[in-house]
Amino acid sequence: MRSFAFVTRRPAGTATVLCAGLFLALASPRVARADTNTPPTITTQPASGFGALGEDFEFSVAATGTAPLTYQWLLNGAGLPGETNTVLLLTNLTFVQSASFAVVVANAAETIVSSNATLTVQTNAPRRLGTGRILQVGPQVGVPITIRANGREGAVYFSLSYDTNAYANPVFLPANAGATVSTNLTQPATIGVTLTLPAGALLPSGYEWIGLMRFDLAANRTALQGGLAFATNPVPIAAANTNYPALLLDANVEPQYVLVTSTPQINRQSGLFEQQLLVSNPGAALMTNVDILALEFGSVSVTNSLLPGVPQTNAIVLLNAQSNLLNYPFNDPLIAVDCTNCGYALDLPATCDFGSYLANGAGACSPNFAGTNVLITGTNFNIVGQFVPFAITNVPLPMVQLNNLLPGETRPAMMEFYVADHATPPAPQYSLYLADPLYHTPPPYFTMPVTLLGTRFANGTFLVEFSSQLGVTYYVQYAATPADLATNAQTVLPPINGTGAHIQWIDDGPPKTDSPPTNGSRFYQVITWPQPQ
Amino acid sequence: MKIASLPPRPLFLTALAAGLAAPSLVHAQDLDQPELSGWYVRLGAATRFNVKAAITALTLPTSLYNDGFVQPDISGTASGLTWNWGYNSASQIVGNQLVLSRLDTPNIGRQDLNVGNPLLGGELIGGYHLREFKLGKRTARLGVELGYGYFSASEGLNLAAAGTATLTKDGFGLGGIVPPVAPYAGTFAGPGPLINLNPDPASHTVVTSPAAATFQGTLNTTLHNLRFGPVLEVDLTKRLSASFGAGLSSVFADVGLNYMESVSFSNPAIPALGTTRANDTFARWRPGVYAELRLNYQITRQIGVFVGGDFQHNDNMTFGDATHQVTLDLSKTYGLKGGLSFEF
């Protein structure tokens, strides 16, 4: 057995060098000879990566130097018995294998150690298959299929089921014109897709869209009523390359939205800028946690006459944000669906087709699918022009949530922005995704009812009025009947911070309440703790 | 520290001593009494001069109305909208406008008052001789004193004014909002319903009328005067000594203004106003300093009489309501006092 030393040139004819505590010393001195050997050089270092529980993962190294070259893989600095090839294949991953790996490469002239590469084993697969913003061209719809890849995927397999009352005649159009696509239509209302990139090609790490599923749309249905669902039959959901035929791959159909209000408009009743979205569930499953993330709504500098010389800056706030998002699993959202130049509508111009869309060319037929992912750096939120990994640096992002979105259901959501100068329209970008539920109940000690000054129905909204005190928090609750109000009230988020003034709270439907109110349909109470003095 | 007992002193200041019940002669047995402890108390009547007050009738700032306000909010004025507005009554909503009224009437302006002139009261002082020493040929004592004084006075007010009353009404466009239930007061930072910041020129109306105003009331003033400071006492004769003290003072001023005010108009277009009655009270500690000069005549070793005067400076204070403001001036007050002293 050969022995070696770390980063230590071994003079010709010398005897022994230690080996990381695993290998014995050289068995015997070598015969002195002329030093014509070329030391090993690592030309490709092992690369860090992610793996999922039960999945396989492979490290590899490439080195040059005078043969024979020997290899020994290390786990946290300790040798792995028997792992002496250029490739280290780890199968059926466990959390124990979340560790640092390296490889020792040696020849007669020298022994060197590669750089460390880290394997992170996660509960869920970091690969994720999703749907992008659904587009429509005349009687056809296009469902972009997106993937978050690790950079090792040469093929993607999946099945997509659909509601035949809405969609028909599915055709998968690959984004990579050189890719090989085969479809399987053996199962009813489902299309199986096998997408294989050209030989040697791999999906880049990060977000990528791999193609577009085109359907014919039934005349009596909308583009968002396709009842989509990723399925495992006839083609299981997986990614693969030549070494790994079954890389784990999550898949989710993502919520969709369109803007009802193209630019936020001021509502003099609330004093806030409002922008209404229609959020839809194009999938076949119930969506219970649709979060709407608001990005890049800007700021405004105000100088007012009562505080001369004191500018009020950063005074655009998403006022009905129910929470702030701090972290995503694996540092990315499931899919941030957005389309910066889509004209705030699903429709592409009639003169376009999905081929033009896929070509991503210039002009109206290229809605610039950029913005499917967001890159967040520092305190600025930038919708970037390319598919890039998502990153967040401790920037709280305001968000609101819609609950229980049925398949095919579309629900309005009114986003409210406080704008200090009453004049600068916010320019928000929205990102929709599925996340953990919020708690829709106030703390248990918030039980003290507040006397309402009035509840009126006006202009399609309920106006709930009560006196507030500065520093006191108020929760509005509602129900369909007075009895329900006492025992089964829904609680509105966010709570209201008292201003010391009389508050006129407006119920104009989601996301504050589950549906737009109608006259006589709703009863309210306001609770707080402690009781205002 | 013990202070040596005083020797019997000759009769002095007969005019002052005549008014005192204490014996005017020192008895022989005084010589046999033990040394005094250095503690003493002085109790007497006191007055305070030059406590002044002024009452001022307030007028509404130009941007306010008697029954509401519309002011710029955090946005400034550029947008022409504001959520910093308020009103009192549903009757002020007329169509799609908020109507606010402002009545400017003749008033008493500013009137100076001499409170009590002087205020009468009493004073209790406790002190301790820290050290006795020679000052030239005279015996002197250095000590500290803590005093409390109480003064009270009541001043009647009967004032009148005449002039022109002006009733102004402005209408502010609501822009289709549903006004919050009255009474309502928005805030500077908001948010809240937005209405027009500037009144509709067509809604602006002005009515004038000759008017007469009367103001009657009472200003009640009570001062609790605490003082603390060092005192130097120098014997002028065997029985007569002079003291000079100075230090910190703090006056707890408890002041109340009760009044009723009425305005009458000749033009019936301006609705008659009822009589306004108010009772405003205010109490605060006012810090300051004092200086005092006192003459003491020792009748016996333990009993004496004193007279003195002082100057005191304390901070002023202001109080009132939405229509009237009272300022109490304690910056230059003088006191006279006299009474008995007891040494232990």
Contacts between the chains, C-beta under 8 A, distances in Angstrom:
chain1	res1	chain2	res2	distance
A	266	B	194	7.4
A	268	B	81	7.2
A	268	B	175	4.7
A	268	B	176	6.7
A	268	B	177	5.2
A	268	B	193	6.5
A	268	B	194	4.3
A	268	B	195	7.6
A	269	B	176	7.9
A	269	B	177	4.8
A	269	B	178	6.5
A	269	B	193	5.7
A	270	B	191	6.4
A	270	B	193	7.3
A	271	B	83	4.7
A	271	B	190	5.4
A	271	B	191	3.8
A	271	B	192	5.1
A	271	B	193	6.1
A	271	B	194	4.8
A	272	B	191	5.6
A	302	B	74	6.4
A	302	B	75	5.8
A	302	B	76	6.2
A	303	B	76	6.2
A	304	B	72	6.1
A	304	B	73	7.3
A	304	B	74	5.6
A	304	B	75	6.2
A	304	B	76	3.6
A	304	B	77	7.7
A	305	B	72	5.1
A	305	B	76	5.2
A	305	B	77	5.6
A	306	B	71	7.6
A	306	B	72	5.8
A	306	B	76	7.9
A	306	B	188	6.7
A	312	B	74	5.8
A	315	B	74	7.4
A	319	B	191	7.1
A	418	B	190	7.6
A	418	B	191	5.6
A	420	B	74	5.1
A	420	B	75	5.9
A	421	B	75	4.6
A	421	B	76	7.4
A	421	B	78	6.9
A	421	B	79	6.3
A	422	B	75	4.7
A	422	B	79	4.0
A	422	B	81	5.1
A	422	B	194	6.6
A	423	B	75	7.3
A	423	B	78	6.8
A	423	B	79	4.9
A	453	B	180	7.8
A	453	B	181	4.6
A	454	B	181	4.5
A	456	B	178	6.6
A	458	B	178	4.4
A	459	B	178	7.2
A	463	B	178	5.9
A	463	B	180	7.8
A	465	B	180	5.6
A	465	B	181	5.2
A	499	B	187	5.3
A	499	B	189	7.5
A	500	B	187	6.9
A	501	B	184	7.9
A	501	B	185	5.6
A	501	B	186	6.1
A	501	B	187	4.8
A	501	B	192	7.4
A	502	B	180	5.6
A	502	B	181	7.4
A	502	B	183	7.7
A	502	B	184	4.9
A	502	B	185	6.6
A	504	B	180	4.4
A	504	B	192	6.8
A	504	B	193	6.4
